[in-house]
Amino acid sequence: DQQVKQNSPSLSVQEGRISILNCDYTNSMFDYFLWYKKYPAEGPTFLISISSIKDKNEDGRFTVFLNKSAKHLSLHIVPSQPGDSAVYFCAASGNNNAGNMLTFGGGTRLMVKP
Amino acid sequence: EPEVTQTPSHQVTQMGQEVILRCVPISNHLYFYWYRQILGQKVEFLVSFYNNEISEKSEIFDDQFSVERPDGSNFTLKIRSTKLEDSAMYFCASSVGQSGTQYFGPGTRLLVL
């Protein structure tokens, strides 16, 4: 059951350039989307989120875009820095559950080369 | 900056033994969660907890699992009789409200032999 899917397992980007990470979902009941960053042997760290009433949210170098009709969201990091190298997970939750469970994608490993 | 903490960081146990994983959520948060990540797989939801009750649980969270908030700060996950397939990273998370952002702890790596 792949309700949230990240089709690119890895992405390599040069320092200073833009990193674009993509995520697709199938459940139309999802109304809140989040991006988490994860280093090895650590827990997911919250980066940025977006509600389904918006199509863009920006926080410093990070911008999340949501295309509801395509059921697609993306995370843009610009400019990319070597410290951004990590695994990035998108996650989604919906108003159809009482417990606010998050459904995660499989993650994309971002490598930013100096 | 407040953060979710978890103990132990690593736990090795024999199949059939009971384990208790501990979490201290962020102090003003009211909603608590457990997730797990088996090596090479997705992060999976186990259970959410609010007002001393389970509010939602997944199919993974069967009778072998239980959660408790024994005091005002700790939130525990108990696995009664561990199986080999319970080997995973277990993450605790907490949020202020039901629809709030969930903040994760560093995880406990559980290895069942």
Interface residues (C-beta under 8 A of the other chain):
Chain A: Y32 L34 Y36 A41 E42 G43 P44 T45 F46 S49 F89 A91 S93 N95 N97 A98 G99 N100 M101 L102 T103 F104 G105 G106 G107
Chain B: V4 Q6 Y31 Y33 Y35 K42 V43 E44 F45 V47 S48 Y50 I54 S55 E56 K57 S58 F91 S95 Q98 S99 G100 T101 Q102 Y103 F104 G105 P106 G107 R109
